[in-house]
Amino acid sequence: MRTQDLPLLLPLLASPLLASPVPYTGSPSSPSVRGDSESVKPAFPKNPKLTVPIHRRALNLPRDGDDIFGSIEAELVKIEINTVRAKYSKAYSYLANVELAAVDTPNVEDVTTSTVTSSTSSVSASASTSTSVESSSSSSSSASPSSTETAKIQEISLPSISLSTPSISVTLPAPSTSEAAFSSAMSSAAPSQMANHTTRAEIELEERGSGSGTVPLTDWISGSLDVLYYGAISIGTPAQSLTVDFDTGSADLWLPVNCSDCSAAQFDATKSSTYVSTGDSFSVQYGSGSVTGTLAQESVALAGLPVQGQYFGAVSSESDDFQSNPNSGVLGMAFSSIANSGEPTIFENLVKTGKVSNSYFGFHLARRQASGSELCIGCYNSAKFNGGITWYPLVSQTYWSISLTGLSAKTNGQNSLSKSIVAAIDTGTTLIYVPSSIADAFYNQIPGASKASQFGDGFYQFPCQTTARPSMSFNNQGQMFWSMSDFNLGRTGQGSSMCVGGLLGISDGLPDNLAIVGDEFLKSWYSIYDIAGNSRVGFAASINNH
């Protein structure tokens, strides 16, 4: 979620009514993935804590089963919906002609469907049984996607980096209607079938490259929501430390400079010997909020890795929406092809100048903990995930966009998609957003689900005691479940048996072939972003789930 669009809600966040969502007890604690995986030996940071972010007081978040999705959380989500519309306003042109992997063949076993209606109407449900479609995962992900997997990719000028990525073929169990049975089968199968994985001892013996570093991230929490994750960068000569929201859904760096209406810490350009203003105007629109200023150049260091003459927006004016922000600015980590500045991102410059050992970075996002999250620059941290990494080729070097071939609320993989769509993997967005027709199809799989119009357009509710288990599939590589404790945003009211879902529908302002996959999903999966060649995104099961 964009802090740029948060209204003056901070004084209200200490309300005792704010709490985490109802824990889901009917499913295993860890996500599972069906599909081939590929192991890459990581580069670890030489100095694991090069910067210390500003820590805000974490809220006391009891998990007592009576947690409420309150008005503050509803307002934050409505603001994020507007932000998502603004943030992806140009996606129509960027993603119009991309080629996607074929949609998953539905797995249907004893399927029960419900009709999603408004919260004031009755919900009808009917049961039907269809022939089970057996699926197998025999193809492996590759570092270089084939022509059938990728689109006409918009290339950027970056060095090609060769990575050693031995693939591992893994035979996995067939889908089951019982997730507990599926998880049990995975546990018993994994040790022998994944024997070729790099062991912990081998990983610890790997040389730790000097061209990498870690940025600790702070989780800003509001009730049931992990709103955003932010950390520190250094800027100027001598260096000044400021905090930013690290956002894979945008591509600009901006910070307040000589800003009379900015409340967060600012960069003092008068104290730096390397600051240069270009005189060109700079602006970014975030939903109802905006920032304006001039384009400048400065020495910037990310995790201790320096870039000279990095372009950034020197913001001199912010709208009122910004006054409660815990961080000073935003650091975009998508591709410069979508940058408002038209200039390379800081990570692109780190790769281009050879300052990083590897062409990728990795995110670990903790769940409802002020500390513990991290961004690994030029590396990924295998201590933060379990098992191997599955890689997915990008369909466009704009957003971190991959083929979403399946979306299901059921363990049997029943698909809510009639065709594949683009999934933008976005660390700067809190929840998951899809076109309304897809959200309707998704919640139709949950008996008793309905639209939660009492909160506004795009919200849905479902019985808190549901056996639903949400999952996505990318490039036909099998279901990737995410935690119900993240999907379940809390009860609709005191004593209510209905809970609010973390997958929302957007009826206008979002392309009908685009899903925004935010932190709700990424807390269950360690994510890796590799800009080499045609680029790719990798996922591995997060340690959050154990």
N, C-alpha and C positions, 0 to 999 in steps of 0.2 A: 504494500500500500504506500502511496505517495504521502509523505508528511506535508508536502506542499499544499495538499488539499484538506488537511485536518483543520477544522475550525477551532475555536477557543474552547477545547474540551478538556484540556489537561487538568484544570482544577477539579473536574468532576471524576477523574479516574480513580480517586481514592474511595469512591462510594463502596460501602460494604455489600451492595447488591451485585457487584461485578465479580464474576467467578468463572472458572474454567468449565467446559462443556461436560455433560454427563458421560462418564467413562463407559465404554462398550465392553461388555464381559462375555459376549457370545462368540468371539473370534480370537485366533491366536495373536500373540503380541507382535509378531514380526511379519512384514510383508513377504510375499513370495513372488518369484518370477519364473515363468516358463519360457525357455528359449535358450539359445546358445550364448555363451559368454566368452569374453576374451580378457586375458590378464595382461596388464601393463605394469612393469616395475616402476614405482614412483620415485620422484626426486623429492627429498625432504628439505625443509628450510634449515639453513645453517644456524640461524638465530630464531627460535620459535616465537619469541615475543619481542618484536622490534618496536612496537608501538603499544600504547595503553589508551584505550578509548575512554571517553567520559561515561561513567556509570550512573544510570538513573535508578532510583529506588524501585525495586520490583514489587508488584502488588502481591499480597497474600492470597493465593488462589486455591482454596480448599476444593477437593473433589468428592463432595458428599452426596452426589446424586440428585441434588435439588438446585443445580446451577441454572441461571436464567440468561437468555439472550436478551439483553436490556436495550433501552432506547439509545444509549450512547453507542453501543456496538452497531445497532441498526443504522445510525447516522453515519458512522465511519464507513460502513459497507456501501451506503448510498453515495457517499462522496467518492469511494473507490470506483463505483460503476461509472460515474462521470469522468473520472480520471482515465479509466481504461478506454472509454470512447475517444478522448482527446489524444491519448498516447498512441493509439493504433489507428488514428484518423487517415493516415496515408497507406495503411496496409492494403487497401483495395488495389492500389497501383503496384505495390511491391510484390504482392502475392497472387496477382491475377492469373498468371500463366504457369504457375509451378506444376510440376508433375509429382504425383503422390503414389505411394505404394497402394496396392489393392486393399479394399476394406476386408476386415476379418470375416471369415465364414462363421455365422452364429453357431454357438453351442447351446442347444436347448434341451433341458431335462426337467420334466415336471414344472414347467414354467407357470407362475402365477402372475398375472398382470393386473394393474389397476388403472383407472382413468383419472388423470390429474385434473382437478377442477379448482375453482376458487375455494378459499378456506370457509366460505359461508355456505357452500353447497355440499350435497352429499357425495361420498366417494363410493363408486361401484367397483367391485372386483370380481373377476372370473378366472377360473383355472382351466388350463388346457395342457395337453401333453403332446409333444412332438418327438420324432425320432432323434436320438442323440447323434450329433455329428462328431466323430472322433477327430481330434487335431493332433498334429505332431510338429515338433520343432527340430528340423534337421539341418536347416541352413544356418550358417554362421555369419555374424556381423563382421564387416571388414573395415579396415582403416580408410580405404579408398572406395566410395560408393560406386555402384555400377550405373550405367546410363539409364536403366529402368528405375533406379531408386532416386535419382536426382533430377532437378529441373535445369532450366537455363540459368545457371547460378551467376549472380552478379559478382564478378571477381574483384578483389581489391589487391593492391600491390604489396604482397607480403612474401617473405622468403619461404621456400618449401623446406620443411623440416622432416627428416626421415625418422620414424619412430619404430622401435622394435616391439611388435605386437603379436606374439605367438597366439594363435587361436586354439580354443579347447572345445572339442565336441562333447556335449553332455546329453545323455539320454534322460529325459525327465518323465515323470508319471503322467498318465492321461488325466484330463480334467475330471473333477469330482464335484458333486453337488454339496458335499460336506467339506468345508474349508479345513476343519480340524483333521479330517482324513487326508486331505491334500498336503497339509503342513507336515503331518506325520510321515507321509510317503517321501516328501522332500528331505526330511531329516535323516531318514534311514538310507536314502539313495546318495546323498551328497558326499560322504567321506570317500567312498571308493571311486565314484564317477568324477570327482574333481581332484584326483591325486596329482595331476600335473600343475596345479596352482602353485604359485610361489609361496613357500612356507614363511611363517613369521620370522624364523631364524635367518632365512635367506634375505628377507626384506631388511632386517636390522643390519645385515652385513653390506647392503648396498651403499655405494659411495653417495654421500649427501652433497649434491651440487651446490656451489656457491650462488648460482644464479636463480635463487628462489627465496621465498620468505612468506611468513604468515601474518595476517592481520586479524587480531581478536575482534569479534563482533559482539555488540550489545543488542539484546532483544528488547524492544520497546513493547510492553504488554498492556493491553486494555481488556480486562475481563477474560473472555474466552478467546480473544484474538492475540496472536503474535503479530503485531501490527507491522513492524519492520525491523531490519537488522542493519546496524550502522557501525562504522569503525573509523580509525584515524588515518590521515595521510599527512605528509610533510610538504610544505610549499614555501618557496622564497629562499633568500640568502641574506642573513642566516635563516635557518628553517623555522617555520611556525607550524604548530600542529592544530589541525581542524578535523572535525568528523563529517563523514559523508554517508549517504545511503548508497550501497553498492548495488547497481541495478542492471541486470542483463536484458532489460526491456527497453533501454534507451542508450544513447551513444555520446552524450555531452557531459563534460565536467563543468560544474559551475559552483561558485562560492561568493558570499557577500563581500564587497569591497567598498568602503566609504558609503555604506548604506544607512541612511538616517532612520528608516522605518523597519530595519531588521533587528530582531531580538536575539538571535543566536550569535555565537562567537564569530568574528569577522577576520578576514585576512587584511593586515595592515601593509599596504603596498609601499607606503613611505619608508618603511623600515627594511625594505629589500633592495639590494643592489642589482638584481637581475630581472625586475619586473618591467615589462614593455607593453604598453597599450597600443593596439593596432588602430584604434579610432573607429573600427567597424561596429555597427550595432549588433546586439545579441539579445534574443528573447526566447523563452520557452513557455508554452501554455500547458497547464496541468489541470484539466477539468475546469473548475471555477476559479482556480488560482493561476497566477502568472508571475514570472520574474523577467526583468529587463535590465540591460546594462550594455557594456561594451566587450568586444572580444579582445583578449589579452594573451600574452605569453609569459611563462614563468618556469622556473625549475621546480619540478614536482617529484617526490619520492613516494612510491607505493611499496610497503613492506621493506623499506630501506633500499629499494631498487630505483635509481634516479633516471629521470628524463629531463633533458635540457630543452628549454623553449617549448614546453607543452602548451598547446592552445587551451584556453578555458574561458568561460563566461564570467567576467567580473561584474557581478550583479549589484546594481546601485538602487534598485527598487523592488520590493516584494509586496504582493497583495496581503490583506489582513489575515488570510488563511494560514500564513506562515508563522504567526507569532508564538505558537506553542510547540514548534518543532524541537526535538531533542538534538538534531544534527544541524550542521551549518549549511550543507549543500548536498549535491548528488554527483556520483561518479558513474557514468554510463559505461557498460561493458558489452554492449551489442556491437554491431559493425558500423564503421564510420560512414557507410553508404546511407545511413539514416540520420546522421548527425546534423543538427541545426547549424553548427559551426562550419560544416563541410570539411573538417580537419580530422586527422587520424586520432583514434582514442589513445589513452595512455598505455593500455596493454598492447595495442598494435605497435606503438613506438618501442615498447620494451622488447618485443620480438624482433622488430626491424633492426634495432641497434645491438642485438645479441646480448642484452642485459639479463635475459632469463634463460635457464638451461633447457626449458621445454616450452612448447607453444600452447600450453593449456593452463587453466586455473580451475580450482575445485572449491565447492561450497559445502560446509557442514552447518546446518541450521538446527539448533537445539530447540526443544519444545518447552515453552513456558519457564525458561530460565534466563535471567538477565545476562549471565555470562555462560561461556561454553561453546558458543558458535565461532566459526572461523572461516576465513578466506585464504586459500593457499595459492600463492602467485608463482607460476612456473612449476607447479607441483600439484600433487594431491596426496592426502594423508590417509593411508590404508588403515590406520588405527581408528578411523572414524567410520569404517564400513566393514561389512562381512561378505565373504565370497568374492566372485569375480566381477568384472565390469562388462556391461553390454553397451556397445557403441551403436549410434544411430546417425546416418548421414544427414546433413542439412539439405533442405530443399531450396533455400535462398540465403545468401550471405547478407542479410539485412538484420532481422531479429534472429535469435537462436531458435530456428523453426525446423521442425521435423514432422514426419507423417504420423498423424494420429489415426490408427486403423481400427481401434476398438474402444468403446466406453461402456462400462457395465456396472450395474448395482448388484449383480449376482455372481456367485462363485463359479457358475457353469459357463460364464463368458457370453451370455446372451447380449447381443450388440445393440446399442442405442443408435448407432450410426448406419445410415443407408448407403453412405459413401465416405471415403476417407477425407479428412480435413487437415488443415495445418495446425500444429500445436506450437505456440510460442512459449518457450520456457523462460519464465520471468521472475527473478528473485526480488524484484521491486513491487510485486503484487502479492497481496495477502491470500486471496482465495482463488477459486477456479471459475472462469466465465466461459460460457458457450452460447451460441445462438439459441433463442427461446424454444424453437422447435426441437432441438436436440435435448435441452433440459427437460422438456415435457416427456420425451421418449425415455429418458433416463429415470425420472421419477415414476413413470408408469410401471416400472419394474418393481417398485416397492409398494406392496399392499397397504392401503390406507394413506398414501402420500397425497398431498394437495398443494395448491398454491397458497402461499402465506401472504395474502394481499394486505393484511393488517400492518406489515412492515414496509410495503411498497412493491413496485413492479420488480419482477425477477427473483423474488424470494419463494422458497418452497419449504414445506414442513412434512414430517414423517413420524410414525409412531416411534417413540424413544426405544421401545423394546424390540425393534425390528431385527431380523436376521440378515438384513442387507449387508453387503460388503463391497464398497466401490473399488473399481480398478480401471486402468487404462492399458491400451496396447499400442505400441509403436512399431511400425514396419513389420507387422504380423509376427512379432517375437514373443507373444504370449502375455497373459495378464500380469500387470504390476499393481498390486493392491496398495492402497494407502490407508493410514490409520483412521479408524472410526472416531477416535478422540479428537482428530483434527477436522473430519468431515462434519461431526456433530457440534454445532455452534452453541448448543444449550437449549433448554426448554423455552417454549413460547410464552410461558407465564408461570407464576407460582402454582404448584400442584398440577400443572398441565402434563398430559401424557404424550404431547406432541413436541418434537424438537425441530430446530431450524437446520437445514442442510447447507453445507459449504460450497456446493456447486450451484451457481446462479445463472439465470438466463437473461440475455440482453436482446431485446426485440428490434432495436434500431441502433445505428451508429457503429455496428461491428459487422465485418464481412461474414457472410453465411458459410464461409469455409475456414473459419478461424476460431480456435480455442486458446484462451490464455491460461496457462498452467502455472500457478503461483506457489507460494510457500506452503500452503496446505498440503500439497503433494510432495514438495521437496523436503519436508521434514522427515518423511519416510524413506527418502532416497538421496544418498550422497550424489551430487551432480558435478560433472566435469565438462568443461567447455574448451574445445581444441580448435584453433583457427588455422592450423596447417592445411595446405592443399585446398580441397573443397569443403573442409571443416566438418565437425561432428560433435555430438553431445553424448556423454557416457553417464550411465546410472549404475549404482551399486547399493545394496540394501544397507541403510543407515544403522548405526549402533543405537540410535534412539529407540529402536524397536525391541531392545532386550534389556 
